[in-house]
């Protein structure tokens, strides 16, 4: 054990400060890469959630708009029937002399 420690200290002395700096830089780069991987994984998950929500909104929009179209058609039909009824009432009123 003492030989290993002595060898390590001797190696560090031979390499000088550069060896320690290189070790620290490599460790920092590795830590940064791990943080970047985690950040990208989080962003990918958020993007997938947004895409799913947009797909769901699109799917829900079509039936919603179809319902509006159906209601608008019903309203046009009712308005036309009301106009026809008003015309008939006007004709009947003219025949009977109510106006």
C-alpha positions as a Python dict, from the first residue, in 0.01 Angstrom:
ca = {
    (1, 'X'): (0, 0, 0),
    (2, 'X'): (276, 242, 90),
    (3, 'X'): (445, 158, -239),
    (4, 'X'): (129, 240, -431),
    (5, 'X'): (93, 574, -257),
    (6, 'X'): (463, 651, -308),
    (7, 'X'): (433, 556, -678),
    (8, 'X'): (126, 775, -720),
    (9, 'X'): (298, 1071, -553),
    (10, 'X'): (608, 1016, -764),
    (11, 'X'): (396, 998, -1081),
    (12, 'X'): (220, 1321, -990),
    (13, 'X'): (557, 1491, -924),
    (14, 'X'): (694, 1374, -1257),
    (15, 'X'): (388, 1484, -1452),
    (16, 'X'): (377, 1808, -1258),
    (17, 'X'): (74, 2031, -1239),
    (18, 'X'): (-29, 1939, -1591),
    (19, 'X'): (-122, 1587, -1488),
    (20, 'X'): (-351, 1712, -1212),
    (21, 'X'): (-502, 1979, -1437),
    (22, 'X'): (-560, 1724, -1711),
    (23, 'X'): (-726, 1489, -1464),
    (24, 'X'): (-950, 1769, -1334),
    (25, 'X'): (-1041, 1883, -1688),
    (26, 'X'): (-1128, 1530, -1797),
    (27, 'X'): (-1342, 1481, -1489),
    (28, 'X'): (-1520, 1814, -1552),
    (29, 'X'): (-1579, 1725, -1919),
    (30, 'X'): (-1727, 1392, -1818),
    (31, 'X'): (-1953, 1564, -1563),
    (32, 'X'): (-2060, 1820, -1826),
    (33, 'X'): (-2139, 1546, -2076),
    (34, 'X'): (-2358, 1367, -1824),
    (35, 'X'): (-2541, 1691, -1744),
    (36, 'X'): (-2590, 1757, -2118),
    (37, 'X'): (-2727, 1407, -2173),
    (38, 'X'): (-2974, 1457, -1890),
    (39, 'X'): (-3074, 1800, -2023),
    (40, 'X'): (-3130, 1664, -2374),
    (41, 'X'): (-3332, 1373, -2240),
    (42, 'X'): (-3555, 1617, -2048),
    (43, 'X'): (-3599, 1836, -2356),
    (44, 'X'): (-3684, 1534, -2572),
    (45, 'X'): (-3948, 1428, -2318),
    (46, 'X'): (-4101, 1778, -2311),
    (47, 'X'): (-4105, 1790, -2690),
    (48, 'X'): (-4281, 1454, -2708),
    (49, 'X'): (-4542, 1575, -2457),
    (50, 'X'): (-4602, 1890, -2664),
    (51, 'X'): (-4639, 1687, -2983),
    (52, 'X'): (-4887, 1455, -2811),
    (53, 'X'): (-5087, 1752, -2685),
    (54, 'X'): (-5094, 1911, -3031),
    (55, 'X'): (-5205, 1584, -3186),
    (56, 'X'): (-5481, 1553, -2926),
    (57, 'X'): (-5591, 1915, -2983),
    (58, 'X'): (-5606, 1852, -3357),
    (59, 'X'): (-5809, 1537, -3311),
    (60, 'X'): (-6050, 1714, -3079),
    (61, 'X'): (-6083, 2015, -3308),
    (62, 'X'): (-6225, 1822, -3603),
    (63, 'X'): (-6528, 1679, -3417),
    (64, 'X'): (-6583, 2015, -3250),
    (65, 'X'): (-6592, 2198, -3582),
    (66, 'X'): (-6815, 1929, -3735),
    (67, 'X'): (-7062, 1989, -3452),
    (68, 'X'): (-7058, 2365, -3524),
    (69, 'X'): (-7125, 2295, -3891),
    (70, 'X'): (-7422, 2073, -3801),
    (71, 'X'): (-7566, 2337, -3566),
    (72, 'X'): (-7524, 2608, -3832),
    (73, 'X'): (-7711, 2393, -4086),
    (74, 'X'): (-7993, 2337, -3838),
    (75, 'X'): (-8013, 2712, -3771),
    (76, 'X'): (-8031, 2785, -4147),
    (77, 'X'): (-8309, 2528, -4187),
    (78, 'X'): (-8504, 2678, -3897),
    (79, 'X'): (-8457, 3030, -4033),
    (80, 'X'): (-8581, 2916, -4374),
    (81, 'X'): (-8885, 2746, -4217),
    (82, 'X'): (-8957, 3061, -4019),
    (83, 'X'): (-8936, 3272, -4337),
    (84, 'X'): (-9169, 3030, -4518),
    (85, 'X'): (-9417, 3039, -4227),
    (86, 'X'): (-9411, 3420, -4220),
    (87, 'X'): (-9487, 3426, -4594),
    (88, 'X'): (-9780, 3186, -4546),
    (89, 'X'): (-9913, 3395, -4257),
    (90, 'X'): (-9887, 3707, -4471),
    (91, 'X'): (-10080, 3538, -4757),
    (92, 'X'): (-10353, 3416, -4522),
    (93, 'X'): (-10376, 3758, -4361),
    (94, 'X'): (-10414, 3929, -4700),
    (95, 'X'): (-10689, 3687, -4805),
    (96, 'X'): (-10884, 3749, -4490),
    (97, 'X'): (-10819, 4120, -4492),
    (98, 'X'): (-10648, 4140, -4157),
    (99, 'X'): (-10376, 4374, -4270),
}
